C-alpha cells in the first residue's frame, strides 16, 4: 500500500506563495505519481497541514485516505471540493494529544515493523542542544543550518 508523508522545511517558509511553493507542489505530486506508477497513494500521512494540505490531497489514489495531525502556519485553508469528492477521497483528523501513554505505546508498537523493514525512515538527528539553547536551535533550523533534526535536552 503506497503511503506518502509530505515534509516541510521551516527554512523555506518565507518562500511559500512563490515559485518555490509551486515547485514543492509539483515535486510532491510528480514523485508520488512516479512511485505509484500513476495510481497515487492509498494513504497520505500529513504531518504538515497548512501549505501542503491541498498538494498532499492531490496525491491520493482513488478512494485514498489523508490523515491530518497538525497544521503549520495558517490553520484555515481551502481546497477543490469537486476534485475531493470525484476522487472519493477520505479525510481523517487525528489528535495525538488525546492519547495516553498506553494508547501511544500501542500505536508505536504497531509502527515498529515498518521502521524495521525500512518502509518508514526515521529523520536524521543533526545534534542535541541543551534546552537553554532552544532559541538559537530554532534560529538555526529556520535558517536551514541544521542538516537534520535538532533535539533539545534538559
C-alpha positions in Angstrom: 0.0 0.0 0.0 1.7 3.3 -1.1 1.9 5.8 1.8 3.1 9.3 1.3 4.4 11.6 4.1 5.0 15.2 2.9 7.6 17.1 4.8 8.1 20.8 5.2 11.3 22.7 5.7 10.8 25.7 8.0 13.8 27.5 6.4 11.7 27.8 3.2 8.7 29.2 4.9 9.1 32.8 3.6 9.2 31.4 0.1 5.7 30.0 0.1 3.2 31.6 -2.2 6.1 31.9 -4.7 7.9 29.8 -7.3 9.3 27.7 -4.5 5.8 26.8 -3.3 4.8 25.8 -6.9 8.0 23.7 -7.2 7.3 21.9 -3.9 3.8 21.1 -5.0 4.8 19.8 -8.4 7.6 17.7 -6.9 5.3 16.1 -4.3 2.7 15.3 -6.9 5.1 14.0 -9.6 7.2 12.0 -7.2 4.0 10.4 -5.8 2.6 9.5 -9.2 6.0 8.2 -10.4 6.5 6.0 -7.3 2.9 4.6 -7.5 3.0 4.1 -11.3 0.4 6.8 -11.8 -2.1 5.5 -9.2 -1.5 7.8 -6.3 -1.0 7.0 -2.6 -3.6 4.9 -0.7 -2.7 6.9 2.4 -1.2 10.3 2.9 0.0 10.9 6.4 0.3 14.7 6.5 2.3 16.0 9.5 2.5 19.5 7.9 -1.0 20.6 7.0 -1.4 24.3 6.1 0.6 24.9 2.9 0.9 21.3 1.9 -2.7 20.2 2.7 -4.1 20.5 -0.8 -0.9 19.3 -2.6 -0.9 16.2 -0.4 -4.6 15.7 -1.1 -3.9 15.7 -4.8 -1.5 12.8 -4.3 -4.3 10.4 -3.2 -5.3 7.4 -5.3 -9.0 6.8 -6.0 -10.6 6.4 -2.5 -7.4 7.2 -0.8 -7.2 8.4 2.8 -5.4 11.5 4.1 -4.6 11.7 7.8 -4.0 15.2 9.3 -2.2 15.6 12.6 -1.2 19.2 12.6 -1.3 22.5 10.7 1.8 24.6 10.2 1.1 28.3 9.6 -2.4 29.2 8.7 -4.9 26.8 10.2 -7.7 27.8 7.7 -7.4 26.5 4.2 -9.4 25.8 1.1 -9.3 23.0 -1.5 -11.1 21.9 -4.6 -14.2 20.1 -3.1 -15.2 18.8 -6.6 -11.9 17.0 -7.1 -12.1 15.7 -3.5 -15.5 14.0 -3.9 -15.0 12.9 -7.5 -11.9 11.0 -6.3 -14.0 9.7 -3.4 -11.2 10.8 -1.0 -11.4 10.4 2.7 -10.0 12.8 5.3 -9.2 11.9 8.9 -8.2 14.2 11.7 -6.1 12.6 14.4 -5.4 14.4 17.7 -2.5 12.6 19.2 -2.8 14.7 22.4 -5.9 12.8 23.3 -4.0 9.5 23.6 -2.4 8.5 26.8 0.9 6.7 27.2 -0.6 3.3 26.8 -2.5 4.1 23.7 0.5 5.9 22.2 2.7 2.9 23.0 0.3 0.6 21.1 0.5 2.9 18.0 4.3 2.9 18.2 4.4 -0.8 18.6 2.2 -1.3 15.5 4.5 1.0 13.5 7.8 -0.7 14.7 7.8 -3.4 11.9 7.5 -0.7 9.2 10.6 1.1 10.7 12.5 -2.2 11.0 11.7 -3.1 7.4 12.7 0.4 6.1 9.2 1.3 4.9 9.3 4.3 7.2 12.6 6.2 7.6 13.4 8.0 10.8 14.7 11.5 10.4 18.5 12.1 10.8 19.4 13.8 14.1 21.9 16.5 13.5 22.8 17.2 17.1 21.4 17.6 20.7 21.3 21.0 22.2 20.5 21.9 25.9 17.1 23.3 26.4 18.7 26.6 27.4 19.9 27.0 23.8 16.4 26.3 22.4 16.1 29.8 20.9 19.4 29.5 19.0 18.5 26.0 17.8 15.2 27.3 16.5 17.0 30.1 14.6 19.5 27.5 13.1 16.6 25.4 11.8 14.8 28.4 10.4 17.9 29.5 8.6 18.4 26.0 7.2 21.7 25.5 9.0 20.7 22.1 10.5 21.3 19.1 8.4 18.8 17.0 10.3 16.6 17.2 13.4 17.8 19.2 16.4 17.0 17.5 19.7 16.5 19.7 22.9 17.7 18.0 26.1 17.0 19.0 29.7 
